[in-house]
Amino acid sequence: MLGVCYHPEHWPEARWSEDARRMKTLGLTYVRVGEFAWSRLEPQPGQFDFGWLDRVLETLGSAGLRVVLGTPTASPPKWLVDRTPHMLAVDLEDRPRGFGSRRHYCFSSTSYMRECERIVTVLGGRYGQHAAVAGWQTDNQYGCHDTVRCYCDNCRDAFRSWLQRHHGSLEALNQAWGNVFWSMEYRSWDEVELPHRTVTEANPSHWLDFSRFASDQVVAFNRLQVEVLRRLSPKRFLAHNYLGFSTDFDHFRVAEDLDVASWDSSPLAFTDLFPLPAETKQRYARTGHPDIAAFHHDLYRGVGHGRWWVMGQQPGPVNWAPHNPSPAPGMVRLWTWEALAHGAEVVSYFRWRQIPFAQEQMHAGLNRPDFAPDVGFFEVERTARETTTMQLGAASRAPVALVFDYEAAWVLSIQPQGAEFQYKTQVLEWYTAIRRLGFDVDIVPPGARLDGYVLVLVPTLPIISDAALKAFESCRGTVVFGPRSGSKTAHFQLPQGLPPGPLQRFLDLKVTRVESLAPDLSEQLEWQGQSYEARLWLEHLDAGNAVQARLGGGKPALVNHGRFHYLGCVAETAFLMDWFEALAREANLEPLRLPEGVRLRTRGGITFAFNSDPDPWRAPVPPYARLLLGDGVVPPQGVCAWR
């Protein structure tokens, strides 16, 4: 199904009925409304104006559209800020966030929590069982604009309480953090401050616990709204729209309280912002990198336990990246089919009409500000027709699992050791390598059951919990670990027996030294008579197991014991592809090497091919297959599907 994000409060009421009629004619089913409308819902404290929203729901429902109603807590109005100024978040430099945009609240503000509970209760009581309301979206894009970690007094006090619950005693805290170093030992909980404003870097253990605390505050904030809506709006789904490449809180934990995970997909903007080589950015400037959207589709399928949406799909140029080109013709259609192929229940476009005022006036919609259809409208029109001819089954389990961990992202951010070694780049490189071999991928959190996976990829997992270790041990497939895995304890210390710590249960291996290299430095990686480039991060391995690959000078780089493998460097994509292909063949999988910009995905027995390259590509359609989209030759920005 397809949907759209609509903001009726931005447009004359006389347009609403016509908009609803055109949405339905276009082939849309869902409409998200209300997520930023607090000032219109409650223009004065305690004085509500629901008449306009009543009429919106009646108009959309009468047109046969189903509504996702957003809670408006991402943009508290000015009167609320003035009445409770301590709800404002404080940034890393101790500057209060100002009013005039959005996400200016602190997750630890008990006064703001009460206000959120109040407005959600009022909305849930009025619309919780409305016939047009199919579900709810809590808040909007938790973490956007660097708003998870706050440094106000509310957070300091809440953090102290969190530490007492998790450590129990100051003696335990001092030991866990290693506070004997630099005389950082605490005598009372009131002495513990937030880890900022220090002369040089703060204690990494302090930072890690603060990151865990901040993530837990997001979970609690979301849970408060969920509990209200579960009570007042039964039989309606609850969702949140996550932001791509946002790792400041644990999305898996938040989703435990929800029914649907969704994310806002802007492939061109993310390609522009991601630390990719300049030639790669140029190549995919108008199509988006072929794995950036797909990676998030697989991630949020995992976050949502199979139920997930694209809540805000880019339909044209956006407004918030350093550079905002127009999508190449066909890409809006390709992105839609790509999301559906990865298992999306709904693809919803942001937004119905480009707004002519305020911060997002440069963000395209399906319609122009003069009410005429924009380019994306016609691609959605075509896609909507195509979806009526195809019955999509559920996304089945992939043969490959990739373990993704938000805590790993915090660890590498707190102590990068090498400036260019970032969690998101390491994960995307491994994901790209396995996808270019034609495999579907499930993305799972550490500790998830790994039964049935033939190949499990762990790009890096510095802290390995008991649950994760048990899952790896129970897995019958091949398990592959990347550098820095097992390199830290739960309290951000080096393991007593050196890294890879708990993985020494599987591998006779010690990491005795690590090096981080500047981008213009590299070493040769020798594997099966071929030479590749190792860069950014090198580990000195004392290996008692079989050495599969070596660095210059004969230093071990890749070791394995049985079904467990450990790579102690950052290796180029060519090596990852060759290595993963060999592992796949050993496991009786059949890899298919794809062109750089071509990807495959299977859903419900239908195989889809997507082409972001400038040249046509002949898909491997079996002679007995039935073509559902295309003719077997996938044009640039094109889609092909067969059963």
N, C-alpha and C positions, 0 to 999 in steps of 0.2 A: 504494500500500500504506500501511497504518497501523501505528503502533508505540506503545510506551510506555516510559517510564523507570521502572525498578524497582530497589528497594534491599532485597533479601531479608535483608540483615544487620540491618535494622531491625525484622523481624517474626519471630514464632515459626516455626520450621521446619515445624511442623504445618500452617501456612497455605499453604506454597509450592505444593503440588500443586493445591489449590483455586484459588489465584490463577492459576496457569498454565492451568487448565481454563477459567476465566472469561475470561481474555485471549483465548484461541483462540475461544471461543464468541462473544465480542464482535466478532470479525472482525479482530483484530490479527495481525500477522505478525512484527514485530521487537520485541525487548526489549533495552534498554540496561542493563547492570549494571556494578558494580565500580569506577566512576570515583572514588569516595572511600573505598575500603575498605582502604587500606594497613595500618592498625593491626590489622585482622582477618586480613589475609593474612600479615603478618609481625609478630606481637605482641611478639617480642623480636628483637634484632639477629641475623640469620642463622637464626632459628627460624621456619619457615613452617608455616602451617596452611591447607592447600588443600582439606581434606576438605569443608568447607561449600560452597566454590565448585564443587567437583566435583559435589556433589549438586544444586546449583542448575542447572548446565548440563545435567545428566542430566534433571532435572525439566522444564526448559523445552524441551529438545530432544525429549523423549518426547511432549510435548504438541503437537509440530509447529511450535514457535516458533523463530525464528532470532535469535541473540544478537549484539549489538554489545558487545564487551568493552572497557571503558575502562581506560587506564593510570592508576594512582592517584596520579600525581605532583603533582596540584594541592593535595593535603593531606598533606604529610609528617607522620609521627607524632611524638609528643613525644620519644621516645627518640632519634630521629634528629636532632632540633633540639638536644637536649642534647649529643649526641656531636659535632656539627658546627655550633656556634653561628654561625659566620661565613657559613652559608648563608642567614641571615635577611636580607631586604631592609631597606633604610634609606629612610625617606621624605624629602620635600623639606626638612623641618626637622631632619634628622639624627637622627631617632628610629627605632631598630630596630623592625621589625614584630614584634609579639608572637605567641606561640602561643595558639591558642584559637579560630581560625576556619579560614580557608583562604587559599591563594595567598600564603603568607608567605615564599616563597623568592625568591632573587635569580637571574636568568637568567645572570649572569656568574660564579656560584660553581662553580668546577671540582670542588670536593668534592661538591656536590649533583648536578652533572652525572654524576659517576661513580656516585652512588647511584641516580640515575634509570636510567642504562644497566643497572645491575645488576638492579633490580627488573623492568624491562621485558624483559630477557633471560630472567630466570627465568619470567615469565609467558608470554613467547613460546615458550619451550622446552616448557612444560607444556601450553599450550592453543592453540598456533599452528596446529595441524592438527586440532583437535577438530571433530567433525562438526557440532556445534551452533553453532560460532563462524563467523558470516558475515563479520565485519569488526571493525575496531578503531576506537576513538576515542582520539586522543592527548590526554592531560591533560584540562583542562576550562576553557573560557572564558578563554583567554589575554587578559590585560589587564583583566579584571574587577577592580573595587575600586582602580583607579589603580595597577596593579602592574607596568606595563611598565618605567617609568623608576625606577631605583634609584640611590642616592647613596652607596653603600658604597665601601670601599677596593678591593674586587674590581672594581667597575665603573670606578672611576678608573683603575686599572692597565690594564684591558682597553680602555678608551677611548683611552688614550695609544697603545697598540699599534695600535688601529684607525686613529687619526689618522696614524701613521707610514706605514701601508700605503696610505692614501688620498691623502696629500699629499706624501709622499716626503721632504720637507725642512722644517725650521723656517722657512726663508725663504718657501717656498711657502705654508705655513700662515699666517704673519703677513700675507702679502699677500692671501690669500683671505679672511681674517677682517677685514682692515682694522685690524690691531692697532696701527698708528701712532696711532690715535685713543685718547685718554685714557692714553697710555703703557702700552698693554696688550701690548707686544711680548715674546715669549718667547725665552730664550737656550738652553733645553734642554727636552726632552720632559717631564722630571720636574717642570717648573714648571707644566704645564697641569693645572688642576683641573677639577672638574665645574662646570657653570654655575648654581650656586645659592649662597645665603648672601651674595650681593653686595648692596651698599648700595642701589643702584637696579637697573634692569633690566640683565641680563647681555647681552653681545654677541649679537645675533640670529643671526649666522653660527655662533657657538659653540653656541647652542641647536639650530640646524638640524642640525649635524653630530652633536650628542649624540642628537637624535631619530632620525637615520638609524642611528647605532650601536645604540641601544636596540632598534630594529626588527630589525636584523640579528641581535641576540642571541636574539630570539624565533625567528627563522628557524632559527638554528643549534641551538637547544634542541629544536625540533620535529624537525628533520632527524635528530638523534641517535636519537630514538625510532623514526622511520620506517625508518632503515637497519637497526636491529635487527629490526623486525617484517617488513620485506621479506625478510630472510634466513630467519627462523624461521617465518613464517606466509604462505607463498606462496598466491596465488589468493584472498586475502581483501582486501577493500577497506579503505583507511585514510582516516579522516575526522577533522576537528576541528570542535567546535561553537563558532562565533564568537558574540560578543555584539553586539547591535544598537547602532548609533551609537557604536561603539568605533573610534577612529581613531589610537590611539597606536602601532600598528605596521601594516605593509603586509600586509593579508590576501591580496592577490594573490601576494606572494612566498612566504608560508607555504604557500599552496595548490599551488605548483609541485611540491611533494614529496608531495602527497596525491592521492587518487582522487576524493574527495567533499568538497565544502564544505557545512557545515550551520550553522544558526544557531538561537538560542533566542528564540522569538517571544512577546513579551508586549505586545500592542498597547495595552492599557489603561494599563499602567505607563509605556510610552514616550510615550503621549499626555500623561499627567500630568506627565512630566518635561521634555518638549520645550518650548522657548520659543515657545509659541503664544499668540495672544490669548485672554483669559479666556472670551469668548463661544464661541470654537472649542473650547476644552477642555470647556466645559459641554455643548456640542452633541454631542460625541463621547465623553463620559465613560464610557459603557457599551458603545460599539461600537468605539472606537478610531478615530483619524483614518484616513480611507479610503486614504491613501497611505503610511502609516508601515510597515505590514507589507509592502505590495506593493513599496515601494522596496527593502526588504531582500531580498525574493524575487528581484527582478531583479538586485540587486547580487551575491548569492551564486550565482545561476546563472552570472553572469560570472566570479566568483572561481573557481568549480569547473569552468569550461570546459564548462558544460552539465549537469554532474552535481551535484545538490545536494539536501539534505534540510532539513526543519524538525526539529531534534533534540529541542527542548523547547517544545511549544506550550502556551500558557496555557489551562487548562481551566476556570478560575473565578477568584476573587479571588487575587491574589498577595500577597506579604508585604513587598516591598522598595521600593515607591514611596511618596511622601509621602501619597498617598491611593489606596485599593485597592478600588474598587467591584466589584460583581458584573457579569459580562457580561450584556447584554440577551439574552433568550431567542432562540436561533437563531444567536448569534454564533460559538459554537464550531464549529458546522457550517459557517457562512459562511467562517470563517478557514481551515478545512480545505480546502474547495473552492477558495478563493482561492489557496492555496499550490499545490494540484495544477494549477490553471489556469495558473499561472506556470511550471510545469515541474517541480515537486518530484517526486522519485522516491518519497519516503516522508514522511509527517507523523506525528511521534511526540509524544505528549503527556507533559508533565511535571506530575504524576507519577501512578503507578498509585493510590496511596492517600496521603491527607494524613497527615503524621506528627504524633503528639501531643506531641513533645518537641523541644527544641533550637531553633536559630535559625529554621528554616523551618516551624514548627508552624502558622503562619497562612496558609501557601500551600496552596490547595485542590488536590485531585487528582481523578481520575475516581471515586474512592471516598472515603467519609468515614473518619475514624479508627475508627469502630465497625464497619467492614467493609461497611456498606451503600452502594449506589451513590449518587453525588452527581449533581447536575444535568447536568454535562458528560458523564457516562457515557451518558445516554440520547440526547444529540445525536450522540455518536460512534457509538452503535449504529445510529442512522438513517443516518448518513453511510456507515458500513461497508456497509450493505445497498445503498445507492445506487451505491457504487463498483463493485459486482459487475455492474452492468447497463450500465456505460459503458466502452468501450475508448478509452483516452487515447493518442494518438500523441505524438511528440516535439514540444517547443516549437520552432517554426521561427524564423528570423531576423526580427526586428522591422524596420519601416521606419525607426525612429528609434533613434539611439544617443546615450547620455549619457555623457560622459567624466568618470570619478570618479577622484580622485587623493588618496591618503593624505598625500603630501608637501604638497599644497596645504592640507590641514587643519592640518598642522604650521606652515606659514608664517603662516596667518591667526591661529593661536593665539599664536604667538610675537610677532607684531607686528600686532595687530588694527587699530590706529589709530582704529577706531571700535568702541566696546564691543559694540554690538548686531550688527555685521557678522560673522556666524559662518559658517563653511563649510557646516555641516549645514543651516542655515536657507536659505542661498542655493541649495543643491542641491535641497532638498525643494520650494522654491517653483517652480523651473523644472520639476521632475518633475511636480508637481501640475498645472501649467498645461498640459503636453503630454498628460497622462493624461486631463484633463477634456475634451480634444478627441477622446477615444476611441482614441488610438493605443497600441499595444504599444511597449515600450521595452526595449532591451538596454543594460546598463550595462557599460562597458569601461574598461580602464586607458589612460593616455596611451601612445601608441606602438602600440596595437593596430591591426590592419588594419581599415580602414573601408570596404572594398569592399562595394558593394551597399546601403549606407545612403543613404536619400534625404535625411535631415535629421540633422545631427550637432550636438548641444547641448553646449557647454562652459561651464557656469555661471561658473566662474573657474578659471584655471590659471596661477598666478603664475610658476612655473618651467617653461619649455617646453624639453624635451630635444630633441636632434637627431632621435631616433626619433619623437617626437610631431610635430615639425615636418614630417618626411617623410611621416608618415601623413596629416596634414591636406592636404599638397600633393598627395598621390596620390588623395585622396578625390574622387569625381566629384559628390558630393552637396553640398547647401548646408551650410556650416559657420558656426555662430553662437557668438561669444565674449562672455562677460560681463565685468564690471569686474574690474580687477586682473590680467587675463590678460597674461602676458609682462612683468610688472612687476618681476621679480627675476631675477638671474642664478643659476646653480647654487650660488654661494657667498653668496647672500642680499645682493647689492648691486644698486643701480639699474643698468639697462642703460646702456651708454655713450651710445647714441643716444636715451635716454629710453624709457619704456614706450610701446607694447607690445612692445618689444624685437624678438625674432625674427619676430613677426607683421608687422613692417614689410615683410617679403618679399611679403606679400599685400595690405597696406593702407598707403596713404600717410597715415600717422597718427602723431601724437605726443601723449602725455599730459603736459601741461606743469604741471599742479597737481592735487592731489586734496583733497577736503573730506570730512570725516565729520560727520554731523548727528545731533543728539539725536533721539529718537523723536518729539518734538512739533514738529519742524521738517521742512519738505518744500518741494519746488519743483514747479511744473507742468511736465509733460512733454507736448509737443504733437506729435501724429503723425496724419497723414492727416485733419486737421480736427477731431480729437478731443483732449480733455485728460485726462491721467492724473496720478497722483502719483508723484514720484520722491523717495526717502527714503534715509536712513542714509549713503549714499555717492554722491558726485558727482565726476566727473572733468572737467577742462578740456581739451578736445580741440582740437588744431591739425590740422584735417582737410583733406587735399587731394582726398579722394574725395567721392562723393555723400553729402550729409547727408540722412538719412531722417526724423530727429526732432530736436527742439530743446528745450532747457530755457528757463526764463524769461530774458528778455533776448536770446534768439536764440542762445544758446550751443549748439553741436552736441552731441548726446547719442547719436545712433545713426548710424553711417556704414556704407557697404558699397562693395565693389568686386567686381563679378562675383558669385561664389558665396560670398564671405566677408563676414561682418557682425560689427560690434563695437558693443556697448552699453556706454556709460560711466557707468552709474548702476544703483542698485537700484530696480527699478520694481515697481509693484503687480501683483498677479496678473491683473487685468483687462487691463492692457496686454500682459503676456506672452501671454495667451490670444489676444488679437486679432492680435498680431504673428506668433505661431507659426502661427495659422490662415492668415494671408496667405501666409507662407512655404510652408506645406504645400500650399495651393492652387496656388501658382506651380510647385511640384514635382509637380503632378498627383496629390497625395494627396487623400483625401476626409475632412475632419474631421467629427466629429459632436459637437456641444456637449452635454455631459452635465450633469445636476443636480449640485449641489455634493457630494452624498454617494454618487453612483452611479459605478461604474467597469465597464469592459469588459475582457476578456482572451480571447485566442484561443489554443488549443492543439490541434494535430493536426486542424484543420478544425472544431473545436467552439468556438463562441463562448459565453462565460460573462458573465453580468451579476450584479453584486453591489450591494446597496442598503443603505447605512448611514444613509439619510435616514428621517425619521419618517413619510413618505408613500409610498404605492405608486407604482410607475413602470412604464409600459408599455414593454417592451423592443422594439427595432426588429427583430423577428423577420420575415424575409422570408416571403411566403406559401407558398413551395415548401419551406421548412425543416421539419425534423422536431424537435419538442421532446423533449429528453431529461430536463430537470429543470424543474418548474414549468409554468405555463400561459401564459406570455407577459407576465403582470402580476407584477412582482417586488414582494412585500410588504416592509415594513420588516424589516431583518435577514434578508432572503431572498436566494435564489439562483435564477437561471434559466439554462438551457443549451440550445443548439440546434445542430444540424448542418445 
